[in-house]
Amino acid sequence: MSDTPETPSAPPKKYVAIGGNIGAGKSSLTRVLSEYFDWEAFYEQVDDNPYLTDFYNDMRRWSFNLQVYFLSSRFKHQQYIEDVDHSVVQDRSIYEDAEIFARNLHEMGLMSKRDYANYTELFAIMTSYLKPPSLLVYLRASVPTLVNHIQQRGRDYESTIRIDYLERLQRHYENWIEGYDLGPKMIIDVDELDFVNDDDDRRDVVSRIESRLFGLFPDE
């Protein structure tokens, strides 16, 4: 029998994706979890996105370009996530690009049938090489809450977002999360929570996610 003490095993790697509509609080929760668990964070590229302002000014012209940019960016992030040994939290999953945004743009007539078919084929090929998140956290927020959050952060390019556009995205999100079966998922209603400014709310949200990831019954 060896007297050499056993080296404690490292905690299992986790990959958590934060999903939700525009203004739901994805970036904020990504930051909170990154700081609490000391995980690497990946944020949606918005401030340096070369298409976003053009898209909100002319959705029909720039929809395909924007969606391919997001798809490429998240694919590169997720490839990196799968290669590293440490845990990661990601602001918005790659699946939302196709299931929510591209689908909505096509249904609104803002992405042509040809472009949409091209996009969805590319999406299917790329995601066939990827593993889904250890946990998908969906932030459910009503449209008034989304509007309030969008107004508070004051991004110029978001000032032209229409209420009906948010409402359409919201319906797609609810349908998507209802049928999501690629792995464990967790829904957090943020209408009555302020995990950015309220310490109790922040502890509550983090505790729920921590229990789901590391509790005795993580898949429940």
Beta strands, then each sheet from edge to edge (+ up, - down):
strand 1: 15-20
strand 2: 40-42
strand 3: 88-91
strand 4: 135-140
strand 5: 185-189
sheet 1: 2+ 3+ 1+ 4+ 5+
end
